[in-house]
Amino acid sequence: MEKSKILYAEDDQTIAFLIQDSLENYYEINHYSDGKSALNAFNMESFDICLLDIMMPELNGFELAQQIRDKNSEIPIIFLSAKALKEDRIKGLKIGADDYLVKPFSIEELILKIEVFLKRSKKTDNSQTQYKVGKYNFDPKNYTLTDNQNTTTLTQRESELLLYFIRNKNTVLKRQDILKVVWGDDDYFMGRSLDVFISRLRKVFANQENIVIENLHGIGFRFSEKE
């Protein structure tokens, strides 16, 4: 079976060696020691997932992730960083990263995260493939919202969250249930990530007054489409 291909950007050679040595039996891992060379590789090759350090020369991880996300809204991005501040995690998620691991972390945890996102990016929904949401046609497989004039491409996480809302329309959904189903975990930082993605979806539907994502304080959310 062909191995999944990882773009790995890390300027610390010791850490890079340890990560590569631990992952190369499972994946094809291409390491770059600065953000600029990683971006050049991304523009020339095809990858299945990106693992990015933040503090790097030439182009830092945030800048690199932004440029990757501008070019590809679907590829999973995981930050691996020593920057543990809440503000850094939130910034990374707002850029469009799918997860954020703080160093030091276990290789087992990293592999678990990689597998979760690889499976999500490769799985297909064999039941309903298109959904009508307001004026849009939503294609969860291709992460697109299309009306008569424009197509909006969502990130993988935005698409998964919207699909979960659509399948549970007009139902009160608890925060911890959303996090477990869509994120696979319900810790504090995943909760902040959920708030970021809710805000993104609200912006997408800002011109659709009949589409409402209601915040139920202390409980969760309710997605509804009013007549």
GUBA-867057 format. One record per atom (N, C-alpha, C): residue number from 1; residue in three letters; x, y, z. Coordinates in steps of 0.05 Angstrom, whole numbers, plus 5000, padded with zeros to 4 digits. Atoms other than C-alpha are relative to their C-alpha. Layout:
resi	resn	xx	yy	zz
NUM	ALA	X	Y	Z
...
END
This chain:
resi	resn	xx	yy	zz
1	MET	5017	4976	5000
1	MET	5000	5000	5000
1	MET	5018	5025	5000
2	GLU	4984	4976	5002
2	GLU	5026	5069	4982
2	GLU	4998	5016	5026
3	LYS	5000	4985	4976
3	LYS	5046	5110	5042
3	LYS	4989	5028	4996
4	SER	5009	4972	5001
4	SER	5013	5177	5057
4	SER	5025	5018	5002
5	LYS	4977	4982	5002
5	LYS	5059	5235	5043
5	LYS	4997	5024	5017
6	ILE	5001	4978	4981
6	ILE	5075	5286	5097
6	ILE	5020	5022	4993
7	LEU	4982	4977	5001
7	LEU	5103	5356	5090
7	LEU	5006	5007	5029
8	TYR	4992	4995	4973
8	TYR	5142	5368	5154
8	TYR	5020	5023	5001
9	ALA	4982	4976	4999
9	ALA	5172	5437	5169
9	ALA	5008	5004	5029
10	GLU	4989	4998	4973
10	GLU	5217	5441	5230
10	GLU	5030	5009	4998
11	ASP	4973	4990	5002
11	ASP	5282	5481	5240
11	ASP	5019	4987	5020
12	ASP	4983	5013	4980
12	ASP	5307	5443	5301
12	ASP	5008	4972	4990
13	GLN	4991	5025	5013
13	GLN	5349	5387	5271
13	GLN	4997	4976	5018
14	THR	5002	5023	4981
14	THR	5347	5344	5334
14	THR	4971	4990	5001
15	ILE	5029	5007	4999
15	ILE	5271	5346	5339
15	ILE	4992	4988	4973
16	ALA	5007	5010	5026
16	ALA	5265	5336	5264
16	ALA	5009	4971	4996
17	PHE	4990	5027	5003
17	PHE	5309	5274	5266
17	PHE	4983	4980	5016
18	LEU	5016	5018	4984
18	LEU	5268	5243	5323
18	LEU	4973	4995	4988
19	ILE	5026	5003	5013
19	ILE	5202	5257	5288
19	ILE	5002	4983	4975
20	GLN	4997	5015	5025
20	GLN	5226	5231	5221
20	GLN	5006	4970	5006
21	ASP	4992	5027	4993
21	ASP	5257	5169	5253
21	ASP	4976	4984	5010
22	SER	5024	5013	4988
22	SER	5191	5154	5289
22	SER	4978	4995	4979
23	LEU	5023	5002	5019
23	LEU	5145	5165	5229
23	LEU	5006	4987	4974
24	GLU	4994	5009	5027
24	GLU	5183	5140	5169
24	GLU	4992	4971	4994
25	ASN	5010	5027	5005
25	ASN	5161	5068	5179
25	ASN	4971	4999	4992
26	TYR	5029	4998	5005
26	TYR	5089	5091	5171
26	TYR	4993	5018	4976
27	TYR	5006	4980	5020
27	TYR	5092	5150	5123
27	TYR	5024	5007	4984
28	GLU	4978	4987	5015
28	GLU	5133	5182	5069
28	GLU	5002	5029	5011
29	ILE	4998	4974	4987
29	ILE	5158	5243	5107
29	ILE	5022	5017	4988
30	ASN	4982	4982	5013
30	ASN	5191	5301	5072
30	ASN	5006	5024	5018
31	HIS	4993	4979	4980
31	HIS	5228	5348	5120
31	HIS	5013	5024	4987
32	TYR	4989	4975	5009
32	TYR	5244	5421	5108
32	TYR	5007	5017	5024
33	SER	4990	4987	4976
33	SER	5284	5464	5156
33	SER	4992	5030	5002
34	ASP	5010	4973	4998
34	ASP	5252	5531	5140
34	ASP	4974	5002	4984
35	GLY	5027	4997	5012
35	GLY	5184	5557	5118
35	GLY	5001	5004	4970
36	LYS	4999	4993	5029
36	LYS	5206	5582	5050
36	LYS	5004	4974	4983
37	SER	4996	5025	5016
37	SER	5233	5514	5026
37	SER	4976	4982	5002
38	ALA	5025	5016	4997
38	ALA	5171	5480	5054
38	ALA	4979	5010	4981
39	LEU	5021	4989	5019
39	LEU	5126	5527	5014
39	LEU	5007	4994	4971
40	ASN	4992	5007	5027
40	ASN	5167	5516	4951
40	ASN	4993	4971	4993
41	ALA	5006	5028	5004
41	ALA	5159	5441	4960
41	ALA	4970	4996	4997
42	PHE	5029	5003	5002
42	PHE	5084	5448	4972
42	PHE	4990	5009	4973
43	ASN	5010	4990	5026
43	ASN	5076	5488	4908
43	ASN	5008	4982	4977
44	MET	4990	5017	5022
44	MET	5113	5435	4867
44	MET	4991	4971	5003
45	GLU	5006	5028	4996
45	GLU	5091	5369	4899
45	GLU	4972	4997	5012
46	SER	5026	5006	4987
46	SER	5029	5335	4926
46	SER	5004	4986	5027
47	PHE	4997	5012	4973
47	PHE	5022	5320	5000
47	PHE	4972	4994	5011
48	ASP	5026	5008	4987
48	ASP	4968	5288	5044
48	ASP	4995	5015	5025
49	ILE	5004	4987	4975
49	ILE	4980	5326	5108
49	ILE	5025	5017	5006
50	CYS	4977	4982	4994
50	CYS	5025	5383	5135
50	CYS	5004	5001	5031
51	LEU	4992	4996	4972
51	LEU	5061	5384	5203
51	LEU	5019	5023	5001
52	LEU	4985	4975	5001
52	LEU	5087	5453	5217
52	LEU	5009	5010	5028
53	ASP	4991	4985	4977
53	ASP	5131	5484	5270
53	ASP	4993	5029	4995
54	ILE	5007	4971	5003
54	ILE	5118	5558	5283
54	ILE	5025	5017	4998
55	MET	4976	4982	4999
55	MET	5185	5590	5300
55	MET	5021	4989	4981
56	MET	4982	5009	5020
56	MET	5224	5580	5235
56	MET	5011	5024	4985
57	PRO	4989	4979	5016
57	PRO	5270	5623	5192
57	PRO	4986	5002	4973
58	GLU	5011	4994	5027
58	GLU	5250	5653	5124
58	GLU	4970	5005	5000
59	LEU	5029	4998	4999
59	LEU	5176	5641	5135
59	LEU	4991	4985	5025
60	ASN	5008	5015	4976
60	ASN	5146	5625	5202
60	ASN	4976	4982	4995
61	GLY	5021	5020	5004
61	GLY	5094	5570	5212
61	GLY	4973	5012	4995
62	PHE	5025	4987	5005
62	PHE	5035	5618	5215
62	PHE	4998	5010	4971
63	GLU	5000	4990	5027
63	GLU	5055	5651	5150
63	GLU	4999	4977	4979
64	LEU	5000	5023	5017
64	LEU	5069	5584	5118
64	LEU	4972	4987	4998
65	ALA	5027	5012	4999
65	ALA	5001	5556	5140
65	ALA	4980	5017	4984
66	GLN	5019	4982	5015
66	GLN	4965	5617	5112
66	GLN	5003	4997	4970
67	GLN	4996	5003	5029
67	GLN	4997	5609	5044
67	GLN	4992	4972	4990
68	ILE	5010	5027	5008
68	ILE	4983	5534	5043
68	ILE	4970	5000	4999
69	ARG	5029	5000	4999
69	ARG	4911	5547	5063
69	ARG	4988	5016	4977
70	ASP	5010	4984	5023
70	ASP	4903	5600	5009
70	ASP	5000	4984	4974
71	LYS	4997	5017	5025
71	LYS	4925	5549	4957
71	LYS	4983	4975	5002
72	ASN	5014	5025	4997
72	ASN	4890	5488	4986
72	ASN	4984	5001	5026
73	SER	5018	4997	4976
73	SER	4830	5493	5033
73	SER	4994	4973	5014
74	GLU	5008	5026	4990
74	GLU	4826	5418	5045
74	GLU	5022	4985	5015
75	ILE	4979	5016	4989
75	ILE	4894	5390	5064
75	ILE	5002	5005	5031
76	PRO	4998	4997	4971
76	PRO	4899	5377	5140
76	PRO	5027	5013	5008
77	ILE	4976	4986	4990
77	ILE	4948	5422	5177
77	ILE	5000	4997	5031
78	ILE	4996	5002	4971
78	ILE	4975	5406	5247
78	ILE	5024	5016	5008
79	PHE	4977	4986	4989
79	PHE	5019	5455	5285
79	PHE	5013	4983	5021
80	LEU	4984	5013	4979
80	LEU	5075	5424	5327
80	LEU	5018	5022	5011
81	SER	4986	4977	4992
81	SER	5101	5480	5370
81	SER	5005	5001	5030
82	ALA	4995	4995	4971
82	ALA	5133	5499	5437
82	ALA	4985	5024	5010
83	LYS	5016	4977	4992
83	LYS	5089	5561	5437
83	LYS	4973	4990	5012
84	ALA	5022	5012	4986
84	ALA	5038	5541	5490
84	ALA	4978	5020	5007
85	LEU	5020	4980	4992
85	LEU	5000	5606	5499
85	LEU	4974	4995	4986
86	LYS	5027	5003	5011
86	LYS	4925	5604	5488
86	LYS	4997	5016	4974
87	GLU	5003	4982	5023
87	GLU	4931	5662	5440
87	GLU	5013	4988	4975
88	ASP	4986	5012	5023
88	ASP	4980	5624	5395
88	ASP	4983	4977	4989
89	ARG	5017	5022	5010
89	ARG	4934	5563	5392
89	ARG	4976	5011	4984
90	ILE	5024	4988	5013
90	ILE	4874	5606	5374
90	ILE	5008	5012	4974
91	LYS	4991	4989	5026
91	LYS	4914	5643	5321
91	LYS	5004	4979	4979
92	GLY	4995	5022	5018
92	GLY	4935	5578	5290
92	GLY	4974	4988	4989
93	LEU	5026	5011	5008
93	LEU	4863	5552	5288
93	LEU	4985	5020	4982
94	LYS	5013	4980	5017
94	LYS	4838	5618	5259
94	LYS	5011	5000	4972
95	ILE	4987	5001	5027
95	ILE	4888	5613	5202
95	ILE	4988	4977	4983
96	GLY	5012	5023	5014
96	GLY	4856	5546	5185
96	GLY	5013	4973	5006
97	ALA	4989	5026	4992
97	ALA	4897	5493	5220
97	ALA	4978	4982	5012
98	ASP	5020	5019	4990
98	ASP	4860	5430	5240
98	ASP	5006	4992	5029
99	ASP	4993	5008	4973
99	ASP	4899	5417	5305
99	ASP	5026	5014	5008
100	TYR	4976	4986	4990
100	TYR	4955	5444	5349
100	TYR	5010	4984	5024
101	LEU	4987	5016	4978
101	LEU	5002	5400	5391
101	LEU	5023	5016	5011
102	VAL	4979	4985	4986
102	VAL	5046	5432	5443
102	VAL	5023	4981	5007
103	LYS	4976	5016	4993
103	LYS	5118	5405	5450
103	LYS	5005	5003	5030
104	PRO	4996	5027	5011
104	PRO	5136	5360	5483
104	PRO	4973	4984	4999
105	PHE	5024	5017	5003
105	PHE	5083	5310	5458
105	PHE	5010	4972	4995
106	SER	4992	5028	5005
106	SER	5084	5235	5451
106	SER	4997	4993	4970
107	ILE	5002	5008	5028
107	ILE	5096	5203	5383
107	ILE	4973	4985	4996
108	GLU	5025	5014	5002
108	GLU	5035	5159	5397
108	GLU	4977	5020	4996
109	GLU	5022	4979	5003
109	GLU	4991	5222	5404
109	GLU	5002	5012	4972
110	LEU	4997	4988	5026
110	LEU	5020	5251	5340
110	LEU	4989	4981	4978
111	ILE	5010	5020	5020
111	ILE	5007	5187	5300
111	ILE	4970	4998	5001
112	LEU	5029	5001	4998
112	LEU	4936	5184	5327
112	LEU	4987	5024	4986
113	LYS	5010	4977	5013
113	LYS	4924	5255	5304
113	LYS	5002	4998	4970
114	ILE	4995	5002	5028
114	ILE	4954	5242	5236
114	ILE	4979	4980	4988
115	GLU	5019	5021	5010
115	GLU	4911	5179	5226
115	GLU	4971	5011	4999
116	VAL	5028	4988	4999
116	VAL	4847	5216	5247
116	VAL	4996	5017	4975
117	PHE	5004	4981	5022
117	PHE	4858	5270	5195
117	PHE	5003	4987	4973
118	LEU	4998	5014	5025
118	LEU	4881	5224	5140
118	LEU	4975	4984	4993
119	LYS	5025	5015	5004
119	LYS	4819	5180	5149
119	LYS	4978	5019	4992
120	ARG	5021	4981	5006
120	ARG	4774	5241	5149
120	ARG	5003	5011	4972
121	SER	4996	4988	5026
121	SER	4805	5269	5086
121	SER	4996	4980	4977
122	LYS	5003	5020	5021
122	LYS	4800	5203	5048
122	LYS	4972	4987	5000
123	LYS	5026	5014	4999
123	LYS	4732	5179	5071
123	LYS	4980	5013	4981
124	THR	5021	4989	5017
124	THR	4671	5187	5027
124	THR	4973	4993	5012
125	ASP	5027	5004	4990
125	ASP	4598	5193	5044
125	ASP	4984	4987	4978
126	ASN	5014	5015	5022
126	ASN	4561	5140	5003
126	ASN	4970	5003	5001
127	SER	5028	4996	4999
127	SER	4492	5163	5024
127	SER	4993	5025	4985
128	GLN	5006	4975	5014
128	GLN	4468	5233	5007
128	GLN	5025	5016	4994
129	THR	4976	4986	5008
129	THR	4520	5272	4968
129	THR	4997	5030	4997
130	GLN	5005	4971	5003
130	GLN	4487	5340	4961
130	GLN	4978	5008	5020
131	TYR	5020	4990	4981
131	TYR	4447	5382	5011
131	TYR	4993	5029	4992
132	LYS	5009	4973	5005
132	LYS	4405	5444	5000
132	LYS	5000	5016	5026
133	VAL	4999	4983	4976
133	VAL	4422	5499	5051
133	VAL	4995	5028	4991
134	GLY	5007	4973	5010
134	GLY	4386	5564	5038
134	GLY	5002	5001	4970
135	LYS	4997	4997	5029
135	LYS	4406	5587	4969
135	LYS	5022	4982	4989
136	TYR	4976	5015	5008
136	TYR	4466	5540	4968
136	TYR	4995	4971	4996
137	ASN	4998	5029	5001
137	ASN	4479	5470	4945
137	ASN	5026	4993	5014
138	PHE	4976	5007	4984
138	PHE	4527	5439	4995
138	PHE	5009	4972	4992
139	ASP	4988	5025	5008
139	ASP	4574	5384	4971
139	ASP	5021	4993	5021
140	PRO	4981	5006	4978
140	PRO	4608	5355	5034
140	PRO	5025	4985	4991
141	LYS	4977	5015	5009
141	LYS	4653	5310	4994
141	LYS	5022	5018	4988
142	ASN	4981	4981	5012
142	ASN	4685	5368	4957
142	ASN	5002	5027	5015
143	TYR	4998	4977	4982
143	TYR	4675	5419	5013
143	TYR	4991	5026	4987
144	THR	5008	4976	5014
144	THR	4637	5468	4969
144	THR	4971	5008	5006
145	LEU	5027	4988	4999
145	LEU	4576	5514	4976
145	LEU	4997	5016	4974
146	THR	5004	4988	5026
146	THR	4549	5535	4908
146	THR	4972	5012	4997
147	ASP	5025	4988	5007
147	ASP	4495	5584	4888
147	ASP	5000	5005	4970
148	ASN	5001	4995	5029
148	ASN	4476	5610	4819
148	ASN	5024	5015	4989
149	GLN	4979	4983	5010
149	GLN	4536	5656	4816
149	GLN	5028	4992	5010
150	ASN	4974	5004	4988
150	ASN	4592	5634	4862
150	ASN	5002	4972	5014
151	THR	4994	5024	4984
151	THR	4625	5574	4895
151	THR	5019	5007	5022
152	THR	4984	4995	4977
152	THR	4653	5579	4965
152	THR	5012	4973	5009
153	THR	4987	5025	4991
153	THR	4704	5526	4985
153	THR	5006	5002	5030
154	LEU	4996	5001	4971
154	LEU	4704	5508	5059
154	LEU	5025	4984	5006
155	THR	4979	5018	4990
155	THR	4760	5476	5099
155	THR	4987	4973	5006
156	GLN	5010	5026	4993
156	GLN	4753	5403	5116
156	GLN	4984	5001	5026
157	ARG	5014	4999	4974
157	ARG	4734	5419	5188
157	ARG	4974	5016	4998
158	GLU	5025	4985	5004
158	GLU	4683	5472	5167
158	GLU	4979	4983	4987
159	SER	5019	5017	5015
159	SER	4651	5422	5120
159	SER	4989	4979	5019
160	GLU	5009	5020	4981
160	GLU	4648	5368	5174
160	GLU	4981	5011	5020
161	LEU	5018	4987	4980
161	LEU	4617	5416	5224
161	LEU	4973	5007	4987
162	LEU	5025	4993	5013
162	LEU	4566	5441	5174
162	LEU	4983	4975	4994
163	LEU	5015	5024	5005
163	LEU	4547	5370	5154
163	LEU	4987	4989	5025
164	TYR	5011	5009	4975
164	TYR	4537	5351	5227
164	TYR	4976	5017	5008
165	PHE	5023	4982	4994
165	PHE	4492	5412	5236
165	PHE	4976	4993	4982
166	ILE	5021	5006	5018
166	ILE	4452	5396	5174
166	ILE	4985	4974	5007
167	ARG	5012	5026	4993
167	ARG	4441	5324	5195
167	ARG	4985	5001	5027
168	ASN	5013	4997	4974
168	ASN	4417	5349	5263
168	ASN	4985	5027	5001
169	LYS	5013	4974	5003
169	LYS	4377	5410	5239
169	LYS	4978	5002	5021
170	ASN	5020	4993	4980
170	ASN	4332	5443	5292
170	ASN	5002	4984	5026
171	THR	4996	5015	4976
171	THR	4362	5400	5346
171	THR	5022	5013	5017
172	VAL	4980	4989	4982
172	VAL	4399	5425	5408
172	VAL	5023	4981	5002
173	LEU	4976	5017	5000
173	LEU	4470	5399	5403
173	LEU	5019	5010	5022
174	LYS	4982	4992	4979
174	LYS	4514	5399	5465
174	LYS	5028	5004	4989
175	ARG	4973	4994	5008
175	ARG	4583	5428	5458
175	ARG	5018	4975	5000
176	GLN	4982	5023	4998
176	GLN	4617	5365	5483
176	GLN	4994	4978	4979
177	ASP	5007	5019	5020
177	ASP	4578	5322	5434
177	ASP	5011	5008	4972
178	ILE	4989	4990	5025
178	ILE	4598	5366	5375
178	ILE	5030	4995	4998
179	LEU	4971	5003	4999
179	LEU	4671	5364	5396
179	LEU	5008	4971	4997
180	LYS	4993	5028	5001
180	LYS	4672	5289	5405
180	LYS	4996	4988	4972
181	VAL	5007	5011	5026
181	VAL	4639	5275	5338
181	VAL	5018	5012	4978
182	VAL	4986	4987	5022
182	VAL	4675	5327	5295
182	VAL	5030	5003	5006
183	TRP	4971	4996	4993
183	TRP	4741	5339	5333
183	TRP	5012	4974	5012
184	GLY	4989	5024	4988
184	GLY	4748	5272	5368
184	GLY	5009	5004	5028
185	ASP	4991	4994	4972
185	ASP	4761	5306	5435
185	ASP	4983	5024	5009
186	ASP	5016	4977	4990
186	ASP	4727	5357	5481
186	ASP	5015	5016	5021
187	ASP	4986	4985	4980
187	ASP	4783	5391	5518
187	ASP	4996	5030	4995
188	TYR	5005	4971	5000
188	TYR	4787	5467	5530
188	TYR	5008	5012	4973
189	PHE	4991	4987	5024
189	PHE	4827	5485	5468
189	PHE	4984	4991	4976
190	MET	5018	5008	5021
190	MET	4783	5443	5423
190	MET	4974	5016	5001
191	GLY	5024	4984	4997
191	GLY	4725	5481	5452
191	GLY	5003	5028	4989
192	ARG	4995	4974	5012
192	ARG	4757	5547	5433
192	ARG	5001	4998	4969
193	SER	5000	5004	5029
193	SER	4769	5519	5364
193	SER	4972	4998	4988
194	LEU	5028	5001	5009
194	LEU	4695	5503	5358
194	LEU	4989	5027	4997
195	ASP	5011	4973	5002
195	ASP	4678	5575	5372
195	ASP	5011	5015	4976
196	VAL	4988	4988	5024
196	VAL	4726	5597	5317
196	VAL	4985	4991	4975
197	PHE	5013	5011	5024
197	PHE	4693	5551	5266
197	PHE	4971	5007	4999
198	ILE	5028	4990	5000
198	ILE	4623	5571	5287
198	ILE	5000	5028	4989
199	SER	4998	4973	5010
199	SER	4643	5643	5274
199	SER	5005	5001	4970
200	ARG	4995	5001	5029
200	ARG	4670	5624	5205
200	ARG	4974	4993	4985
201	LEU	5024	5008	5014
201	LEU	4605	5589	5186
201	LEU	4979	5022	5000
202	ARG	5019	4978	4999
202	ARG	4564	5648	5209
202	ARG	5007	5021	4979
203	LYS	4992	4981	5021
203	LYS	4605	5693	5163
203	LYS	4992	4990	4972
204	VAL	5007	5012	5026
204	VAL	4593	5645	5105
204	VAL	4970	5005	4994
205	PHE	5029	4997	5004
205	PHE	4518	5650	5116
205	PHE	4989	5027	5009
206	ALA	5008	4973	4991
206	ALA	4517	5724	5135
206	ALA	4978	5013	4983
207	ASN	5021	4988	5017
207	ASN	4474	5742	5075
207	ASN	4975	4982	4998
208	GLN	5024	5018	4999
208	GLN	4424	5685	5090
208	GLN	4987	5003	5027
209	GLU	5013	4995	4975
209	GLU	4379	5711	5144
209	GLU	4984	4977	5011
210	ASN	5015	5023	4991
210	ASN	4340	5646	5146
210	ASN	5017	4978	5012
211	ILE	4982	5020	4988
211	ILE	4402	5606	5166
211	ILE	5011	5011	5026
212	VAL	4993	4991	4974
212	VAL	4413	5612	5240
212	VAL	5016	4978	5015
213	ILE	4985	5017	4981
213	ILE	4467	5581	5285
213	ILE	4998	5013	5027
214	GLU	5008	4988	4974
214	GLU	4439	5596	5354
214	GLU	5019	4989	5022
215	ASN	4983	5007	4977
215	ASN	4485	5597	5414
215	ASN	4982	4997	5025
216	LEU	5015	5005	4975
216	LEU	4451	5566	5475
216	LEU	5019	4999	5023
217	HIS	4979	4996	4979
217	HIS	4492	5591	5534
217	HIS	5001	4977	5019
218	GLY	4996	5022	4981
218	GLY	4521	5535	5576
218	GLY	4991	4973	4990
219	ILE	5010	5025	5010
219	ILE	4491	5482	5531
219	ILE	5015	4992	4974
220	GLY	4989	5006	5026
220	GLY	4513	5485	5458
220	GLY	4989	5017	4978
221	PHE	5010	4985	5023
221	PHE	4484	5505	5391
221	PHE	4976	4986	4987
222	ARG	5022	5011	5016
222	ARG	4423	5496	5347
222	ARG	5001	5013	4972
223	PHE	5000	4991	5028
223	PHE	4426	5501	5271
223	PHE	4972	4997	4989
224	SER	5027	5000	5011
224	SER	4361	5520	5238
224	SER	4998	5015	4974
225	GLU	5006	4987	5025
225	GLU	4334	5541	5171
225	GLU	4971	5009	5000
226	LYS	5028	4989	4996
226	LYS	4273	5586	5179
226	LYS	4987	5004	4973
227	GLU	5016	4997	5024
227	GLU	4218	5589	5127
227	GLU	4999	5030	4992
END
